[in-house]
Amino acid sequence: MNKAVTGVLLCALALAACSTPLQANSKTPPLETSVCELAHAGQRLNGTRVSLTAISVTDLRHGSMLKDDKCPFAFVDVMISDKHQHDPDIEAFSNAILRGSTKNGLRVFNVKLSGVVVKKDASVVLMIDHIFRFSKNRIWPKSHSSDSGVPHKSR
């Protein structure tokens, strides 16, 4: 190969290798998106740090996912990043979505969060790294817990 072609290929490989980690770990604000966009364009956003407002739905059978009323059949699975699992705001959210769950009950919260998009096989997973705010939306079936439903605000 000639030197020009080799140089172009090396530059392209270097950019491809660095673009996802730099984007996901940079100090720039996350890209604002939606559940609809993540569900339909997850491959394009793979490795990107995003923020979104969504409906968090948790039950013991299906786990936790993010939904959006604008596209009712779309969803994004969520996981908490190991690196951020002891963050107080993430712990508060995790405890809230798990507290009082029953075999048939759903825990539903409105949430503003951020994380890194990870495309896994046919699904999109958001690795949560920050919870900005959340508030209880509704619980099915109604429980008799002492949960006040007062919105949790980040510091």
Chimera marker file (.cmm) of the C-alpha trace (Angstrom):
<marker_set name="trace">
<marker id="1" x="0.000" y="0.000" z="0.000" r="1" g="1" b="0" radius="0.5"/>
<marker id="2" x="1.197" y="3.495" z="-0.605" r="1" g="1" b="0" radius="0.5"/>
<marker id="3" x="1.958" y="5.821" z="2.324" r="1" g="1" b="0" radius="0.5"/>
<marker id="4" x="-1.084" y="8.070" z="1.740" r="1" g="1" b="0" radius="0.5"/>
<marker id="5" x="-3.561" y="5.167" z="1.889" r="1" g="1" b="0" radius="0.5"/>
<marker id="6" x="-1.816" y="3.698" z="4.940" r="1" g="1" b="0" radius="0.5"/>
<marker id="7" x="-1.928" y="7.075" z="6.692" r="1" g="1" b="0" radius="0.5"/>
<marker id="8" x="-5.637" y="7.527" z="5.983" r="1" g="1" b="0" radius="0.5"/>
<marker id="9" x="-6.429" y="4.017" z="7.230" r="1" g="1" b="0" radius="0.5"/>
<marker id="10" x="-4.416" y="4.527" z="10.422" r="1" g="1" b="0" radius="0.5"/>
<marker id="11" x="-6.174" y="7.832" z="11.106" r="1" g="1" b="0" radius="0.5"/>
<marker id="12" x="-9.595" y="6.247" z="10.470" r="1" g="1" b="0" radius="0.5"/>
<marker id="13" x="-8.804" y="3.329" z="12.792" r="1" g="1" b="0" radius="0.5"/>
<marker id="14" x="-7.558" y="5.673" z="15.519" r="1" g="1" b="0" radius="0.5"/>
<marker id="15" x="-10.715" y="7.786" z="15.292" r="1" g="1" b="0" radius="0.5"/>
<marker id="16" x="-12.981" y="4.734" z="15.321" r="1" g="1" b="0" radius="0.5"/>
<marker id="17" x="-11.195" y="3.254" z="18.328" r="1" g="1" b="0" radius="0.5"/>
<marker id="18" x="-11.343" y="6.480" z="20.307" r="1" g="1" b="0" radius="0.5"/>
<marker id="19" x="-14.695" y="7.994" z="19.361" r="1" g="1" b="0" radius="0.5"/>
<marker id="20" x="-16.968" y="5.887" z="21.566" r="1" g="1" b="0" radius="0.5"/>
<marker id="21" x="-14.951" y="5.983" z="24.812" r="1" g="1" b="0" radius="0.5"/>
<marker id="22" x="-14.198" y="9.686" z="24.477" r="1" g="1" b="0" radius="0.5"/>
<marker id="23" x="-17.838" y="10.470" z="23.827" r="1" g="1" b="0" radius="0.5"/>
<marker id="24" x="-19.057" y="8.326" z="26.732" r="1" g="1" b="0" radius="0.5"/>
<marker id="25" x="-16.481" y="9.572" z="29.225" r="1" g="1" b="0" radius="0.5"/>
<marker id="26" x="-16.145" y="13.216" z="28.280" r="1" g="1" b="0" radius="0.5"/>
<marker id="27" x="-17.002" y="16.073" z="30.589" r="1" g="1" b="0" radius="0.5"/>
<marker id="28" x="-19.391" y="17.529" z="28.017" r="1" g="1" b="0" radius="0.5"/>
<marker id="29" x="-23.101" y="17.378" z="28.823" r="1" g="1" b="0" radius="0.5"/>
<marker id="30" x="-24.883" y="14.185" z="27.729" r="1" g="1" b="0" radius="0.5"/>
<marker id="31" x="-26.863" y="14.164" z="24.498" r="1" g="1" b="0" radius="0.5"/>
<marker id="32" x="-30.557" y="14.833" z="25.208" r="1" g="1" b="0" radius="0.5"/>
<marker id="33" x="-32.685" y="12.059" z="23.681" r="1" g="1" b="0" radius="0.5"/>
<marker id="34" x="-35.858" y="10.022" z="24.243" r="1" g="1" b="0" radius="0.5"/>
<marker id="35" x="-36.838" y="6.397" z="24.758" r="1" g="1" b="0" radius="0.5"/>
<marker id="36" x="-38.325" y="6.413" z="21.245" r="1" g="1" b="0" radius="0.5"/>
<marker id="37" x="-35.028" y="7.495" z="19.693" r="1" g="1" b="0" radius="0.5"/>
<marker id="38" x="-32.967" y="5.041" z="21.762" r="1" g="1" b="0" radius="0.5"/>
<marker id="39" x="-35.237" y="2.127" z="20.898" r="1" g="1" b="0" radius="0.5"/>
<marker id="40" x="-35.127" y="2.885" z="17.175" r="1" g="1" b="0" radius="0.5"/>
<marker id="41" x="-31.567" y="4.215" z="16.783" r="1" g="1" b="0" radius="0.5"/>
<marker id="42" x="-29.697" y="2.409" z="19.549" r="1" g="1" b="0" radius="0.5"/>
<marker id="43" x="-26.932" y="1.162" z="17.267" r="1" g="1" b="0" radius="0.5"/>
<marker id="44" x="-26.138" y="4.709" z="16.123" r="1" g="1" b="0" radius="0.5"/>
<marker id="45" x="-25.959" y="5.877" z="19.760" r="1" g="1" b="0" radius="0.5"/>
<marker id="46" x="-24.011" y="2.863" z="21.062" r="1" g="1" b="0" radius="0.5"/>
<marker id="47" x="-21.375" y="4.109" z="23.524" r="1" g="1" b="0" radius="0.5"/>
<marker id="48" x="-22.895" y="7.595" z="23.744" r="1" g="1" b="0" radius="0.5"/>
<marker id="49" x="-23.683" y="9.225" z="27.084" r="1" g="1" b="0" radius="0.5"/>
<marker id="50" x="-27.292" y="10.445" z="26.950" r="1" g="1" b="0" radius="0.5"/>
<marker id="51" x="-29.878" y="11.994" z="29.228" r="1" g="1" b="0" radius="0.5"/>
<marker id="52" x="-33.619" y="11.598" z="28.983" r="1" g="1" b="0" radius="0.5"/>
<marker id="53" x="-36.909" y="11.952" z="30.774" r="1" g="1" b="0" radius="0.5"/>
<marker id="54" x="-38.904" y="8.737" z="30.822" r="1" g="1" b="0" radius="0.5"/>
<marker id="55" x="-41.302" y="6.504" z="32.688" r="1" g="1" b="0" radius="0.5"/>
<marker id="56" x="-39.489" y="3.838" z="34.691" r="1" g="1" b="0" radius="0.5"/>
<marker id="57" x="-41.499" y="0.616" z="34.981" r="1" g="1" b="0" radius="0.5"/>
<marker id="58" x="-40.349" y="-2.180" z="37.275" r="1" g="1" b="0" radius="0.5"/>
<marker id="59" x="-41.890" y="-5.528" z="38.110" r="1" g="1" b="0" radius="0.5"/>
<marker id="60" x="-40.420" y="-8.732" z="39.445" r="1" g="1" b="0" radius="0.5"/>
<marker id="61" x="-41.115" y="-10.680" z="36.254" r="1" g="1" b="0" radius="0.5"/>
<marker id="62" x="-39.615" y="-8.362" z="33.617" r="1" g="1" b="0" radius="0.5"/>
<marker id="63" x="-37.185" y="-6.240" z="35.644" r="1" g="1" b="0" radius="0.5"/>
<marker id="64" x="-36.755" y="-2.517" z="35.004" r="1" g="1" b="0" radius="0.5"/>
<marker id="65" x="-37.244" y="-0.662" z="31.758" r="1" g="1" b="0" radius="0.5"/>
<marker id="66" x="-37.805" y="2.847" z="30.485" r="1" g="1" b="0" radius="0.5"/>
<marker id="67" x="-40.967" y="3.668" z="28.538" r="1" g="1" b="0" radius="0.5"/>
<marker id="68" x="-42.418" y="6.719" z="26.801" r="1" g="1" b="0" radius="0.5"/>
<marker id="69" x="-46.104" y="7.473" z="26.190" r="1" g="1" b="0" radius="0.5"/>
<marker id="70" x="-45.218" y="8.824" z="22.723" r="1" g="1" b="0" radius="0.5"/>
<marker id="71" x="-44.180" y="5.355" z="21.499" r="1" g="1" b="0" radius="0.5"/>
<marker id="72" x="-45.990" y="2.810" z="23.690" r="1" g="1" b="0" radius="0.5"/>
<marker id="73" x="-44.389" y="-0.301" z="22.187" r="1" g="1" b="0" radius="0.5"/>
<marker id="74" x="-40.800" y="0.909" z="22.549" r="1" g="1" b="0" radius="0.5"/>
<marker id="75" x="-38.721" y="0.321" z="25.660" r="1" g="1" b="0" radius="0.5"/>
<marker id="76" x="-35.123" y="0.495" z="26.846" r="1" g="1" b="0" radius="0.5"/>
<marker id="77" x="-33.719" y="-1.880" z="29.449" r="1" g="1" b="0" radius="0.5"/>
<marker id="78" x="-31.782" y="-0.279" z="32.304" r="1" g="1" b="0" radius="0.5"/>
<marker id="79" x="-28.901" y="-1.350" z="34.468" r="1" g="1" b="0" radius="0.5"/>
<marker id="80" x="-26.932" y="0.542" z="37.066" r="1" g="1" b="0" radius="0.5"/>
<marker id="81" x="-23.291" y="0.969" z="36.208" r="1" g="1" b="0" radius="0.5"/>
<marker id="82" x="-21.063" y="-0.833" z="38.748" r="1" g="1" b="0" radius="0.5"/>
<marker id="83" x="-18.982" y="2.321" z="38.993" r="1" g="1" b="0" radius="0.5"/>
<marker id="84" x="-22.036" y="4.342" z="40.133" r="1" g="1" b="0" radius="0.5"/>
<marker id="85" x="-24.039" y="1.819" z="42.168" r="1" g="1" b="0" radius="0.5"/>
<marker id="86" x="-23.168" y="3.486" z="45.497" r="1" g="1" b="0" radius="0.5"/>
<marker id="87" x="-24.102" y="7.002" z="44.390" r="1" g="1" b="0" radius="0.5"/>
<marker id="88" x="-26.729" y="8.245" z="46.915" r="1" g="1" b="0" radius="0.5"/>
<marker id="89" x="-29.191" y="9.404" z="44.246" r="1" g="1" b="0" radius="0.5"/>
<marker id="90" x="-28.939" y="6.134" z="42.326" r="1" g="1" b="0" radius="0.5"/>
<marker id="91" x="-29.325" y="4.140" z="45.557" r="1" g="1" b="0" radius="0.5"/>
<marker id="92" x="-32.442" y="6.158" z="46.472" r="1" g="1" b="0" radius="0.5"/>
<marker id="93" x="-33.950" y="5.508" z="43.034" r="1" g="1" b="0" radius="0.5"/>
<marker id="94" x="-33.038" y="1.812" z="43.145" r="1" g="1" b="0" radius="0.5"/>
<marker id="95" x="-34.589" y="1.422" z="46.589" r="1" g="1" b="0" radius="0.5"/>
<marker id="96" x="-37.748" y="3.243" z="45.486" r="1" g="1" b="0" radius="0.5"/>
<marker id="97" x="-38.310" y="1.084" z="42.411" r="1" g="1" b="0" radius="0.5"/>
<marker id="98" x="-37.771" y="-2.126" z="44.372" r="1" g="1" b="0" radius="0.5"/>
<marker id="99" x="-39.579" y="-1.198" z="47.612" r="1" g="1" b="0" radius="0.5"/>
<marker id="100" x="-42.964" y="-2.833" z="47.857" r="1" g="1" b="0" radius="0.5"/>
<marker id="101" x="-42.852" y="-4.652" z="44.529" r="1" g="1" b="0" radius="0.5"/>
<marker id="102" x="-45.168" y="-7.602" z="44.530" r="1" g="1" b="0" radius="0.5"/>
<marker id="103" x="-45.466" y="-10.566" z="42.192" r="1" g="1" b="0" radius="0.5"/>
<marker id="104" x="-48.200" y="-8.810" z="40.193" r="1" g="1" b="0" radius="0.5"/>
<marker id="105" x="-47.432" y="-5.199" z="41.064" r="1" g="1" b="0" radius="0.5"/>
<marker id="106" x="-45.726" y="-2.597" z="38.949" r="1" g="1" b="0" radius="0.5"/>
<marker id="107" x="-43.631" y="0.259" z="40.279" r="1" g="1" b="0" radius="0.5"/>
<marker id="108" x="-43.932" y="3.269" z="37.993" r="1" g="1" b="0" radius="0.5"/>
<marker id="109" x="-41.885" y="6.469" z="38.330" r="1" g="1" b="0" radius="0.5"/>
<marker id="110" x="-41.252" y="9.556" z="36.256" r="1" g="1" b="0" radius="0.5"/>
<marker id="111" x="-37.480" y="9.929" z="36.023" r="1" g="1" b="0" radius="0.5"/>
<marker id="112" x="-34.828" y="12.216" z="34.539" r="1" g="1" b="0" radius="0.5"/>
<marker id="113" x="-31.541" y="10.319" z="34.239" r="1" g="1" b="0" radius="0.5"/>
<marker id="114" x="-28.366" y="9.874" z="32.264" r="1" g="1" b="0" radius="0.5"/>
<marker id="115" x="-26.235" y="6.943" z="31.237" r="1" g="1" b="0" radius="0.5"/>
<marker id="116" x="-24.274" y="5.276" z="28.478" r="1" g="1" b="0" radius="0.5"/>
<marker id="117" x="-26.114" y="3.455" z="25.686" r="1" g="1" b="0" radius="0.5"/>
<marker id="118" x="-25.040" y="-0.157" z="25.192" r="1" g="1" b="0" radius="0.5"/>
<marker id="119" x="-26.430" y="-2.109" z="22.231" r="1" g="1" b="0" radius="0.5"/>
<marker id="120" x="-26.731" y="-5.788" z="23.189" r="1" g="1" b="0" radius="0.5"/>
<marker id="121" x="-27.965" y="-8.188" z="20.528" r="1" g="1" b="0" radius="0.5"/>
<marker id="122" x="-31.468" y="-7.006" z="19.614" r="1" g="1" b="0" radius="0.5"/>
<marker id="123" x="-31.967" y="-4.762" z="22.647" r="1" g="1" b="0" radius="0.5"/>
<marker id="124" x="-30.717" y="-1.436" z="23.921" r="1" g="1" b="0" radius="0.5"/>
<marker id="125" x="-29.520" y="-1.095" z="27.515" r="1" g="1" b="0" radius="0.5"/>
<marker id="126" x="-28.932" y="2.201" z="29.299" r="1" g="1" b="0" radius="0.5"/>
<marker id="127" x="-26.163" y="1.922" z="31.916" r="1" g="1" b="0" radius="0.5"/>
<marker id="128" x="-27.399" y="4.532" z="34.412" r="1" g="1" b="0" radius="0.5"/>
<marker id="129" x="-24.718" y="6.841" z="35.766" r="1" g="1" b="0" radius="0.5"/>
<marker id="130" x="-26.824" y="9.663" z="37.244" r="1" g="1" b="0" radius="0.5"/>
<marker id="131" x="-30.362" y="10.290" z="38.487" r="1" g="1" b="0" radius="0.5"/>
<marker id="132" x="-31.351" y="13.956" z="38.249" r="1" g="1" b="0" radius="0.5"/>
<marker id="133" x="-34.827" y="13.525" z="39.773" r="1" g="1" b="0" radius="0.5"/>
<marker id="134" x="-37.662" y="11.047" z="40.120" r="1" g="1" b="0" radius="0.5"/>
<marker id="135" x="-41.186" y="10.945" z="41.465" r="1" g="1" b="0" radius="0.5"/>
<marker id="136" x="-43.732" y="8.193" z="41.966" r="1" g="1" b="0" radius="0.5"/>
<marker id="137" x="-46.211" y="7.968" z="39.120" r="1" g="1" b="0" radius="0.5"/>
<marker id="138" x="-48.431" y="5.114" z="40.283" r="1" g="1" b="0" radius="0.5"/>
<marker id="139" x="-48.312" y="1.657" z="41.776" r="1" g="1" b="0" radius="0.5"/>
<marker id="140" x="-50.435" y="-1.296" z="40.633" r="1" g="1" b="0" radius="0.5"/>
<marker id="141" x="-51.974" y="-2.839" z="42.590" r="1" g="1" b="0" radius="0.5"/>
<marker id="142" x="-52.398" y="-0.191" z="45.243" r="1" g="1" b="0" radius="0.5"/>
<marker id="143" x="-50.309" y="-1.103" z="48.254" r="1" g="1" b="0" radius="0.5"/>
<marker id="144" x="-50.643" y="-0.086" z="51.863" r="1" g="1" b="0" radius="0.5"/>
<marker id="145" x="-47.017" y="0.945" z="52.194" r="1" g="1" b="0" radius="0.5"/>
<marker id="146" x="-45.884" y="4.025" z="54.045" r="1" g="1" b="0" radius="0.5"/>
<marker id="147" x="-44.305" y="5.392" z="50.861" r="1" g="1" b="0" radius="0.5"/>
<marker id="148" x="-45.358" y="9.030" z="50.805" r="1" g="1" b="0" radius="0.5"/>
<marker id="149" x="-44.856" y="9.522" z="47.085" r="1" g="1" b="0" radius="0.5"/>
<marker id="150" x="-42.969" y="12.744" z="47.738" r="1" g="1" b="0" radius="0.5"/>
<marker id="151" x="-40.665" y="13.470" z="44.793" r="1" g="1" b="0" radius="0.5"/>
<marker id="152" x="-37.005" y="12.869" z="45.395" r="1" g="1" b="0" radius="0.5"/>
<marker id="153" x="-34.768" y="15.735" z="44.317" r="1" g="1" b="0" radius="0.5"/>
<marker id="154" x="-31.053" y="15.473" z="43.685" r="1" g="1" b="0" radius="0.5"/>
<marker id="155" x="-28.751" y="17.655" z="45.618" r="1" g="1" b="0" radius="0.5"/>
<link id1="1" id2="2" r="1" g="1" b="0" radius="0.2"/>
<link id1="2" id2="3" r="1" g="1" b="0" radius="0.2"/>
<link id1="3" id2="4" r="1" g="1" b="0" radius="0.2"/>
<link id1="4" id2="5" r="1" g="1" b="0" radius="0.2"/>
<link id1="5" id2="6" r="1" g="1" b="0" radius="0.2"/>
<link id1="6" id2="7" r="1" g="1" b="0" radius="0.2"/>
<link id1="7" id2="8" r="1" g="1" b="0" radius="0.2"/>
<link id1="8" id2="9" r="1" g="1" b="0" radius="0.2"/>
<link id1="9" id2="10" r="1" g="1" b="0" radius="0.2"/>
<link id1="10" id2="11" r="1" g="1" b="0" radius="0.2"/>
<link id1="11" id2="12" r="1" g="1" b="0" radius="0.2"/>
<link id1="12" id2="13" r="1" g="1" b="0" radius="0.2"/>
<link id1="13" id2="14" r="1" g="1" b="0" radius="0.2"/>
<link id1="14" id2="15" r="1" g="1" b="0" radius="0.2"/>
<link id1="15" id2="16" r="1" g="1" b="0" radius="0.2"/>
<link id1="16" id2="17" r="1" g="1" b="0" radius="0.2"/>
<link id1="17" id2="18" r="1" g="1" b="0" radius="0.2"/>
<link id1="18" id2="19" r="1" g="1" b="0" radius="0.2"/>
<link id1="19" id2="20" r="1" g="1" b="0" radius="0.2"/>
<link id1="20" id2="21" r="1" g="1" b="0" radius="0.2"/>
<link id1="21" id2="22" r="1" g="1" b="0" radius="0.2"/>
<link id1="22" id2="23" r="1" g="1" b="0" radius="0.2"/>
<link id1="23" id2="24" r="1" g="1" b="0" radius="0.2"/>
<link id1="24" id2="25" r="1" g="1" b="0" radius="0.2"/>
<link id1="25" id2="26" r="1" g="1" b="0" radius="0.2"/>
<link id1="26" id2="27" r="1" g="1" b="0" radius="0.2"/>
<link id1="27" id2="28" r="1" g="1" b="0" radius="0.2"/>
<link id1="28" id2="29" r="1" g="1" b="0" radius="0.2"/>
<link id1="29" id2="30" r="1" g="1" b="0" radius="0.2"/>
<link id1="30" id2="31" r="1" g="1" b="0" radius="0.2"/>
<link id1="31" id2="32" r="1" g="1" b="0" radius="0.2"/>
<link id1="32" id2="33" r="1" g="1" b="0" radius="0.2"/>
<link id1="33" id2="34" r="1" g="1" b="0" radius="0.2"/>
<link id1="34" id2="35" r="1" g="1" b="0" radius="0.2"/>
<link id1="35" id2="36" r="1" g="1" b="0" radius="0.2"/>
<link id1="36" id2="37" r="1" g="1" b="0" radius="0.2"/>
<link id1="37" id2="38" r="1" g="1" b="0" radius="0.2"/>
<link id1="38" id2="39" r="1" g="1" b="0" radius="0.2"/>
<link id1="39" id2="40" r="1" g="1" b="0" radius="0.2"/>
<link id1="40" id2="41" r="1" g="1" b="0" radius="0.2"/>
<link id1="41" id2="42" r="1" g="1" b="0" radius="0.2"/>
<link id1="42" id2="43" r="1" g="1" b="0" radius="0.2"/>
<link id1="43" id2="44" r="1" g="1" b="0" radius="0.2"/>
<link id1="44" id2="45" r="1" g="1" b="0" radius="0.2"/>
<link id1="45" id2="46" r="1" g="1" b="0" radius="0.2"/>
<link id1="46" id2="47" r="1" g="1" b="0" radius="0.2"/>
<link id1="47" id2="48" r="1" g="1" b="0" radius="0.2"/>
<link id1="48" id2="49" r="1" g="1" b="0" radius="0.2"/>
<link id1="49" id2="50" r="1" g="1" b="0" radius="0.2"/>
<link id1="50" id2="51" r="1" g="1" b="0" radius="0.2"/>
<link id1="51" id2="52" r="1" g="1" b="0" radius="0.2"/>
<link id1="52" id2="53" r="1" g="1" b="0" radius="0.2"/>
<link id1="53" id2="54" r="1" g="1" b="0" radius="0.2"/>
<link id1="54" id2="55" r="1" g="1" b="0" radius="0.2"/>
<link id1="55" id2="56" r="1" g="1" b="0" radius="0.2"/>
<link id1="56" id2="57" r="1" g="1" b="0" radius="0.2"/>
<link id1="57" id2="58" r="1" g="1" b="0" radius="0.2"/>
<link id1="58" id2="59" r="1" g="1" b="0" radius="0.2"/>
<link id1="59" id2="60" r="1" g="1" b="0" radius="0.2"/>
<link id1="60" id2="61" r="1" g="1" b="0" radius="0.2"/>
<link id1="61" id2="62" r="1" g="1" b="0" radius="0.2"/>
<link id1="62" id2="63" r="1" g="1" b="0" radius="0.2"/>
<link id1="63" id2="64" r="1" g="1" b="0" radius="0.2"/>
<link id1="64" id2="65" r="1" g="1" b="0" radius="0.2"/>
<link id1="65" id2="66" r="1" g="1" b="0" radius="0.2"/>
<link id1="66" id2="67" r="1" g="1" b="0" radius="0.2"/>
<link id1="67" id2="68" r="1" g="1" b="0" radius="0.2"/>
<link id1="68" id2="69" r="1" g="1" b="0" radius="0.2"/>
<link id1="69" id2="70" r="1" g="1" b="0" radius="0.2"/>
<link id1="70" id2="71" r="1" g="1" b="0" radius="0.2"/>
<link id1="71" id2="72" r="1" g="1" b="0" radius="0.2"/>
<link id1="72" id2="73" r="1" g="1" b="0" radius="0.2"/>
<link id1="73" id2="74" r="1" g="1" b="0" radius="0.2"/>
<link id1="74" id2="75" r="1" g="1" b="0" radius="0.2"/>
<link id1="75" id2="76" r="1" g="1" b="0" radius="0.2"/>
<link id1="76" id2="77" r="1" g="1" b="0" radius="0.2"/>
<link id1="77" id2="78" r="1" g="1" b="0" radius="0.2"/>
<link id1="78" id2="79" r="1" g="1" b="0" radius="0.2"/>
<link id1="79" id2="80" r="1" g="1" b="0" radius="0.2"/>
<link id1="80" id2="81" r="1" g="1" b="0" radius="0.2"/>
<link id1="81" id2="82" r="1" g="1" b="0" radius="0.2"/>
<link id1="82" id2="83" r="1" g="1" b="0" radius="0.2"/>
<link id1="83" id2="84" r="1" g="1" b="0" radius="0.2"/>
<link id1="84" id2="85" r="1" g="1" b="0" radius="0.2"/>
<link id1="85" id2="86" r="1" g="1" b="0" radius="0.2"/>
<link id1="86" id2="87" r="1" g="1" b="0" radius="0.2"/>
<link id1="87" id2="88" r="1" g="1" b="0" radius="0.2"/>
<link id1="88" id2="89" r="1" g="1" b="0" radius="0.2"/>
<link id1="89" id2="90" r="1" g="1" b="0" radius="0.2"/>
<link id1="90" id2="91" r="1" g="1" b="0" radius="0.2"/>
<link id1="91" id2="92" r="1" g="1" b="0" radius="0.2"/>
<link id1="92" id2="93" r="1" g="1" b="0" radius="0.2"/>
<link id1="93" id2="94" r="1" g="1" b="0" radius="0.2"/>
<link id1="94" id2="95" r="1" g="1" b="0" radius="0.2"/>
<link id1="95" id2="96" r="1" g="1" b="0" radius="0.2"/>
<link id1="96" id2="97" r="1" g="1" b="0" radius="0.2"/>
<link id1="97" id2="98" r="1" g="1" b="0" radius="0.2"/>
<link id1="98" id2="99" r="1" g="1" b="0" radius="0.2"/>
<link id1="99" id2="100" r="1" g="1" b="0" radius="0.2"/>
<link id1="100" id2="101" r="1" g="1" b="0" radius="0.2"/>
<link id1="101" id2="102" r="1" g="1" b="0" radius="0.2"/>
<link id1="102" id2="103" r="1" g="1" b="0" radius="0.2"/>
<link id1="103" id2="104" r="1" g="1" b="0" radius="0.2"/>
<link id1="104" id2="105" r="1" g="1" b="0" radius="0.2"/>
<link id1="105" id2="106" r="1" g="1" b="0" radius="0.2"/>
<link id1="106" id2="107" r="1" g="1" b="0" radius="0.2"/>
<link id1="107" id2="108" r="1" g="1" b="0" radius="0.2"/>
<link id1="108" id2="109" r="1" g="1" b="0" radius="0.2"/>
<link id1="109" id2="110" r="1" g="1" b="0" radius="0.2"/>
<link id1="110" id2="111" r="1" g="1" b="0" radius="0.2"/>
<link id1="111" id2="112" r="1" g="1" b="0" radius="0.2"/>
<link id1="112" id2="113" r="1" g="1" b="0" radius="0.2"/>
<link id1="113" id2="114" r="1" g="1" b="0" radius="0.2"/>
<link id1="114" id2="115" r="1" g="1" b="0" radius="0.2"/>
<link id1="115" id2="116" r="1" g="1" b="0" radius="0.2"/>
<link id1="116" id2="117" r="1" g="1" b="0" radius="0.2"/>
<link id1="117" id2="118" r="1" g="1" b="0" radius="0.2"/>
<link id1="118" id2="119" r="1" g="1" b="0" radius="0.2"/>
<link id1="119" id2="120" r="1" g="1" b="0" radius="0.2"/>
<link id1="120" id2="121" r="1" g="1" b="0" radius="0.2"/>
<link id1="121" id2="122" r="1" g="1" b="0" radius="0.2"/>
<link id1="122" id2="123" r="1" g="1" b="0" radius="0.2"/>
<link id1="123" id2="124" r="1" g="1" b="0" radius="0.2"/>
<link id1="124" id2="125" r="1" g="1" b="0" radius="0.2"/>
<link id1="125" id2="126" r="1" g="1" b="0" radius="0.2"/>
<link id1="126" id2="127" r="1" g="1" b="0" radius="0.2"/>
<link id1="127" id2="128" r="1" g="1" b="0" radius="0.2"/>
<link id1="128" id2="129" r="1" g="1" b="0" radius="0.2"/>
<link id1="129" id2="130" r="1" g="1" b="0" radius="0.2"/>
<link id1="130" id2="131" r="1" g="1" b="0" radius="0.2"/>
<link id1="131" id2="132" r="1" g="1" b="0" radius="0.2"/>
<link id1="132" id2="133" r="1" g="1" b="0" radius="0.2"/>
<link id1="133" id2="134" r="1" g="1" b="0" radius="0.2"/>
<link id1="134" id2="135" r="1" g="1" b="0" radius="0.2"/>
<link id1="135" id2="136" r="1" g="1" b="0" radius="0.2"/>
<link id1="136" id2="137" r="1" g="1" b="0" radius="0.2"/>
<link id1="137" id2="138" r="1" g="1" b="0" radius="0.2"/>
<link id1="138" id2="139" r="1" g="1" b="0" radius="0.2"/>
<link id1="139" id2="140" r="1" g="1" b="0" radius="0.2"/>
<link id1="140" id2="141" r="1" g="1" b="0" radius="0.2"/>
<link id1="141" id2="142" r="1" g="1" b="0" radius="0.2"/>
<link id1="142" id2="143" r="1" g="1" b="0" radius="0.2"/>
<link id1="143" id2="144" r="1" g="1" b="0" radius="0.2"/>
<link id1="144" id2="145" r="1" g="1" b="0" radius="0.2"/>
<link id1="145" id2="146" r="1" g="1" b="0" radius="0.2"/>
<link id1="146" id2="147" r="1" g="1" b="0" radius="0.2"/>
<link id1="147" id2="148" r="1" g="1" b="0" radius="0.2"/>
<link id1="148" id2="149" r="1" g="1" b="0" radius="0.2"/>
<link id1="149" id2="150" r="1" g="1" b="0" radius="0.2"/>
<link id1="150" id2="151" r="1" g="1" b="0" radius="0.2"/>
<link id1="151" id2="152" r="1" g="1" b="0" radius="0.2"/>
<link id1="152" id2="153" r="1" g="1" b="0" radius="0.2"/>
<link id1="153" id2="154" r="1" g="1" b="0" radius="0.2"/>
<link id1="154" id2="155" r="1" g="1" b="0" radius="0.2"/>
</marker_set>
